[in-house]
Amino acid sequence: MPLQSIYLDHSATTPLHSEVLESMMPFLADQHGNPGSLHRAGRVARKAVEQARSQVASLIHAEPREILFTGSGTEANNLILTGLHSPSEPQRSLPLCSAIEHHSVLDPTRNARAKQQQSEAFLPVNSIGLIEPEALAEAFSSKPRLVSVMFANNEIGTIQPLDAIIERSHQAGILVHTDAVQAVGKIPIDVRHLAIDALTISAHKIHGPKGIGACFVKHGVGIRPMMRGGAQENGRRAGTENVAGIVGFGTAAALASRQLHDWRHVATLRDQLESTLINSIPRSWINGAQGPRLPHISNIAFRGIEGEPVMLALDAEGIAVGTGAACSSGSLDPSHVLLAMGQSYEEAHAAIRISLSQNTSEEELQSLCHKLPPIIERLRTV
Ligand SMILES: Cc1ncc(COP(=O)(O)O)c(C=O)c1O
C-alpha cells in the first residue's frame, strides 16, 4: 500500500505547524508550573496562558476576558448550549439550532428540549444549505433562550447569513451562538462588528494541537459552568489548564491572523478541481456550491455509488479525503446535512468531502483528478 502522501482532509484536522510545536515544547518539558500557583513556576505558566488568551481573542477581535478555554470545540459547544443565558432571564432554558449543525450542537439541543418534554425542532435550511431568515419568526414562537447557527458548515462549507439571523434574534430578545470551528482562520471574523453573543473555536482546525478549544462569551452574557471544582477560567470551567495546548492554540491563532489574507488562491484551486472533476466524471455534482462558501471545502457526489468506498479506494492510492464529518464517519447513516437540504438517502450517501489547506499544491490536486475518474468508473460497474 502506498504511503499516505496527499492529505486532503483538512476539515477533519490539520497538521501541527512547526512554530506551534516549538512554542509548546518548553511547557511539555521544563516549564511545568500550574497557572494557579503563586510561585515563580506558576507565574510563568499563567503569563503564557494569558498571552495565548490575547492571541486567540485578537483573531476574532474579542477582549481577552471574553475567551474561555475548554478541552475541545465539542466541549465549548456543549457548554454554551447548556449554559449560555441572559442574566436578566435565567429561567428561559430552551435552546434552538439549525438542522445542519455539528453533532456537538445538535445533541445537547435535542437533550435540553427532551428534558422539558419539548418536541424536536430545528431551523430548516434550503436546498443549497442556507437558513432563510424569514423562517425564524415561526421558530421563535417557542421563546427559546438561545439560537445556535454555525458560521459555516463543516461538510459543504456554506456560510450562513448570520447578520440577518442575529438582527432578527436580538429583536426577539434571543441570544445567538455560532459554531465557527470551520470558519475561523479562513475568513475574517469580528465578534464586535457581528454583535454575536457566543462563538466556538477549535485549535486543531487551524494547525494547532488537538484537545483544546475555546469559546467567546460576550462580556455581560451569563454562562453556567458544566465542570465544577476549581475556580479556573473565572469559575466558568474548572480543571487545571492544559498549558502546552493553550500556548499552542495561541501560536496557531497568531499564525492564522497573519495568513488570513492568503486564502484566495485556495478557492481558485478548489474551483479548478471541481470543474475538472465534474467534466471528467459523468453524473457527478457539487453540494452547496450555489451559495457563499468557505474557500477550502468541496463536497462532491457521484450518482449510484456511496462516498465511503470512494474514500477507501482513494486511501489505497495514498490520498486522504473525508466523507462528511470525521466524528460521524464511523456511522453508516447518510449525512444529516444533505438530508436537511432535501436530498434523498441515496444522494446523501453519495458524497465525499475534499478539504484543502494553504499548502495544498496544484500537483496534489492533479493527482486526485487523475486517480478519481477510473475509481468511480470501476465502482459503478461492481
Ligand atoms: C463545525 C464543527 N464544530 C465542532 C467540531 C468539534 O470540534 P473538536 O474536534 O475540537 O471537538 C467540529 C469538528 O470537526 C466541527 O467541524
The ligand as a Gaussian input file, in Angstrom:
#p B3LYP/6-31G(d) Opt

LIG

0 1
 C      -18.311000      22.587000      12.840000
 C      -17.635000      21.818000      13.923000
 N      -17.979000      22.044000      15.196000
 C      -17.393000      21.402000      16.217000
 C      -16.405000      20.466000      15.985000
 C      -15.797000      19.755000      17.151000
 O      -14.515000      20.265000      17.471000
 P      -13.499000      19.334000      18.272000
 O      -12.957000      18.344000      17.286000
 O      -12.446000      20.285000      18.777000
 O      -14.238000      18.689000      19.373000
 C      -16.020000      20.181000      14.666000
 C      -15.004000      19.144000      14.383000
 O      -14.982000      18.537000      13.329000
 C      -16.641000      20.887000      13.598000
 O      -16.325000      20.670000      12.329000

